[in-house]
Amino acid sequence: MSLKSKLKVERLGVLVFSVFYAVAGGAEALLLVFSNFTLPHVAFLAVLSLITAYGLFRTRRWSVWLATILFFPATTFGATTLYVSITRQTFYPGLEAFLSPLLLIVYLIMTVAALAYVLAKRKDFQ
């Protein structure tokens, strides 16, 4: 029995993007904890990402709206953080300074891809 049938997921794309939002929400929650809860915008993104992951996994109609709404602050957060991380680091002095912008680029690409997928398949959501 495959993982897809065990999770009762009809579309692989829905599973991929719900896992993406769950991982992004978890990472944002960890960032919030490491910053001693001083970043309220990250808390907002974490909660919205986790709710979106649940809604996509359950293929709820409201998750299309939530993914659309989440796209704008997530893109702004990712692009701003990427810009700051690139302008403040010079010649990538270490592995973490190299991976940080790379992961932010992946986050931005996945955010755009998730929005495109959800909007293209919006009629499949209940």
Buried (B, 14 or more C-beta within 10 A) or exposed (E): EEEEEEEEBEBEBBBBBBEBBBBBBBBBBEBBEEEEEEBEEBBBBBBBBBBBBBBBBBBBEEBBBBBBEBBEEBBEBBBEBBEEBBEEBEEBEEEEBEEBBEBBEEBBEBBBBBBEBBEEBBEBBE
